[in-house]
Amino acid sequence: MLQIPELLAPAGDLERLRYAINYGADAVYCALPEFGMRSAPTNFTPEQLSEGVIYAHARGRKVYLTMNTLPTNEEADRLPQAIKDAAAAGVDAFIVADLGVLDACKTFAPDIDVHMSTQTGITNWAAARAAYNMGAKRVVLAREMTLQDIATLRDKTPPELEIEAFVHGAMCMSVSGRCLLSNYMAGRDANRGQCAQPCRWKYYLSEETRPGQLYEIGENENGSYILNANDLCTAPFLDLICKAGVDSLKIEGRMKTALYVATVARTYRKAIDDYKKDPALYRKNMEWYKEEIGKCTYREFTTGFYFGKPTSETQIYDSNTYVKNYIYLGTVEERDARGFAKIEQKNKFSVGETIEIMKPDGRNISALVRGIYTEEGESQESAPHPKQVLYIDLDGEVEQYDILRKKEAE
C-alpha cells in the first residue's frame, strides 16, 4: 500500500490559513505573537487562533502551533499562560525545540501532541528515538538529511513516531537554521524569529590598507552571493520522499503571500492525489506541477540535501533576485449579487486586460476584465492603488477564495 503523507502548509495569518485549507492542505502551522520562529506582526492573536482552529476543524483539517524559539527566563515565566491559551483554542499540536517548552507543554496541556521542530536539529535515528521517549509524537527532520538517511531513521524508530520533512520553500545556509549572522550584523536574532536574511545580501571584499576600495569576490559584475541558497522544490521526486517513510510533507513560507501558499499547496495536493491514484499519473502530470509552481514568486530551485550534499552549482547561485512570472492581483472575498468579484487589490491591472482566475480545484480560467468599480460604485479604468477594495466585472465565473493573477509582461 502506498504511503500517502499529510500535506502541511504555512499560515502567517488568518487569511492565509483559509487559503491553505481551501487549496488542499491537510494541516497548517502558525504562531502566536511570542515563541514562534517568525516574529512578524501578522502572527495570530489568541482570538484569531481560536477562529482559525474552528475553521480548520469544521473542514476536517488540523492546526499546529509553533513554539520553537529558545525562551529566556523572563519568557519562560509566560509560557504556561500561552500554552493554556493555545490549548483552549483547540490546537492539535505544539511544535517545540526547547526541552523546557516540551516539559511545559506536557505539564499544562498533556492531551495535546508535541512535535519536535527542525530547530532541534534531528539528523539521526538516535535523536528521533530520544525525542519519542521524551513524549514527542512527531519529529520535524533537519533539512540536511538525504532520502537514505530518512529511510534508515524510519526503519530504526518506533512506527508510532511520525516523521515530517520539508518539501518546498526557502533554504537556510546554516545547519538547521542555527545562524548567528543576522544577530551579529543587524542585531536581529534568527533563533528568536527575527532573521534579517543577511545571507541574501551581496558582498564584496575589502582590504585593510585600502579603505573604501571594494573588490569583487568573483561571482559576477553585481557582487557575490556566496551565502545565498536556492529554494527547495521536491515535486519531481515526491514519490521517493513518500517511499522513504515520511508522514508529513511541509511547505515553508509563513512570511509569503496568500498567492504563494495557495499555488504551492494546490500543486502539491494534486501531485499527492495523482500519486495515490496511480504513480504513472503522477509522472505523466509532472510538467503541470512544474509549470504551476513557476507561477508564484520563487528563487531558482534546488533538490536540497535529498540526494546528497549539494554542490556550489546546485545550491548556491549568483543572484538574490526572485523569479516572478505572474503578478498577484487579489483574492476574491465574495461574489456579489451582480456576479462581480470583491477583492482587495494587490497590484495594478486595467479594464480590457485578460487575467487568470486560479481556482482551488486546479482549474485556471482566462477572463477579460470588463469593468472595475469602487465601493461607492464609481467606474475606473485601472486599479493602481494597493489595498483598495474593488468590485471586478469578469467574463469568467468567480467564487470566494478564487485568486486573480496575470502573467508578467516579458
HELIX and SHEET records of a PDB file:
HELIX    1   1 LEU A   14  ASN A   22  1                                   9    
HELIX    2   2 PRO A   46  ALA A   58  1                                  13    
HELIX    3   3 ASN A   73  ALA A   89  1                                  17    
HELIX    4   4 LEU A   99  PHE A  108  1                                  10    
HELIX    5   5 THR A  118  THR A  120  5                                   3    
HELIX    6   6 TRP A  125  ASN A  133  1                                   9    
HELIX    7   7 LEU A  147  ASP A  155  1                                   9    
HELIX    8   8 VAL A  175  GLY A  177  5                                   3    
HELIX    9   9 LEU A  181  ALA A  186  1                                   6    
HELIX   10  10 ALA A  190  ARG A  192  5                                   3    
HELIX   11  11 PRO A  198  ARG A  200  5                                   3    
HELIX   12  12 ALA A  235  PHE A  237  5                                   3    
HELIX   13  13 LEU A  238  LYS A  243  1                                   6    
HELIX   14  14 ALA A  258  LYS A  277  1                                  20    
HELIX   15  15 PRO A  279  LYS A  284  1                                   6    
HELIX   16  16 MET A  286  ILE A  293  1                                   8    
HELIX   17  17 SER A  312  GLN A  315  1                                   4    
SHEET    1   A10 PHE A 301  THR A 302  0                                        
SHEET    2   A10 ASP A 231  CYS A 233  1                                        
SHEET    3   A10 GLU A 162  GLY A 169 -1                                        
SHEET    4   A10 ARG A 138  VAL A 140  1                                        
SHEET    5   A10 ASP A 113  MET A 116  1                                        
SHEET    6   A10 ALA A  93  VAL A  96  1                                        
SHEET    7   A10 LYS A  62  MET A  67  1                                        
SHEET    8   A10 ALA A  27  CYS A  30  1                                        
SHEET    9   A10 GLU A   6  PRO A  10  1                                        
SHEET   10   A10 SER A 248  ILE A 251  1                                        
SHEET    1   B 2 LEU A 205  SER A 206  0                                        
SHEET    2   B 2 LEU A 214  TYR A 215 -1                                        
SHEET    1   C 7 SER A 379  GLN A 380  0                                        
SHEET    2   C 7 ASN A 364  THR A 374 -1                                        
SHEET    3   C 7 THR A 354  MET A 358 -1                                        
SHEET    4   C 7 ILE A 403  LYS A 407 -1                                        
SHEET    5   C 7 TYR A 326  ARG A 335 -1                                        
SHEET    6   C 7 ALA A 341  GLU A 344 -1                                        
SHEET    7   C 7 VAL A 389  LEU A 394 -1                                        
END                                                                             
